[in-house]
Amino acid sequence: MRPAPRSSQDRPTPNEIEHRLATGELQRVRRSTYVPAAPDAPVFSTRRDIREVLLRAVRREGLDGVIALETAALLHGGRALHEPAAVHLVVSWNAAGLKRGSRRRPANRPTSRELGPRDHRRALGTRPFVRHRYELSESDVVELDGLRVTSLERTAEDCARFLPPDRGLAVVDSLFAIAAGAGDRPWNRRHEIDAGAAEFREALLERLDARPRERGVRRARAVVMAATPWSQSVWETEARRLCLIGGIAPPEPQMPVRTAAGTFYADLGWWIVRLVLEIDGLIKYLEDADAVLAAQCWRQAAMEGAGIHVERTTPAEVADGEAFLARLRRILPLTLCEEKPVAALRTRSESRRQQGAQW
């Protein structure tokens, strides 16, 4: 049963809203749109709430455009390296775009010309809606939950082309899992899933071959070739990407380890040296930390009993790419650290650091 609409007497006055904004009880998303702000709420949770509010606005106001990039990937059931708050929309070349209210700018807000390049990029990054203008065919658009969204293939192609490689590979890995039908516990269907992933990869490469000189195609090919349906988290994906750009042999995701207690699937592993890497995320500790820790210790003891060396890391360590790679070089033999780096998977900052190191 839908709740009755609030009467004008129940709605907060502008002064009340400003007070709640000043005290941190509310966060402004866009004009006349707010979300409750909890000081102890995780950042990803707040961003998710903001995105849901914006998607409701798209439905309610009939905003022009097709939802794309990371926003589309999440609607398809994919994952993102960092939870995005903004909604990405592809609008037509001659569209007025999003319906807007007054264009009056507050007196204390500087114009875009007054901002430096870095502050201008930061300002653009806080926009609730990000508009893009490029062509979409009808076959590239599907409807999900009453919203027009780019198709699974087009979403993977766009994310591989237009997102930085770290964000792009995290999204594309998750879309490979969806396209291949991996699900939550896919290990007893490995051949079927690998075949589905190979078919999805071929379809994406064909789409990229049709754009030989367009922006982002070289990077997109590298992302598509590195993608796998077997990553179970974005940090497993990021760890693999760091290995690829650092000249370290990429680990096998969900590597099977047979033990006396049964078969376990390690997050990442190098079977040739009987070493696995487990990434301990924070989310799995939110419900029942004691039970999770007990199961984790039992799992590690079983793998070590089978002659497997277990190394543990965290998303925070993986996020510090240089420190993570330095640790891997200390624990892996030199023969696994002499691969040719995949330069196309480096972010801009990583490329600049690499060029500085060469000089």
Secondary structure, DSSP 8 states (H G I E B T S, - for coil): -------TTTS--HHHHHHHHHTTSEEEEETTEEEE--TTS-HHHHHHHHHHHHHHHHHHHT-SSEE-HHHHHHHHT---SS---SEEEE--TT---S--------TTS--TTTS-HHHHHHHHHT-SEEEE-----GGGEEEETTEEEE-HHHHHHHHHHHS-HHHHHHHHHHHHHHHHT--SS-GGGHHHHHHHHHHHHHHHHHHHHT-TTSTTHHHHHHHHHH--TT--SHHHHHHHHHHHHTT----EEEEEEEETTEEEEEEEEEGGGTEEEEE--SGGGSS-HHHHHHHHHHHHHHHHHTT-EEEEE-HHHHHSHHHHHHHHHHHS-GGGG-S---GGG--HHHHHHHHHHH-
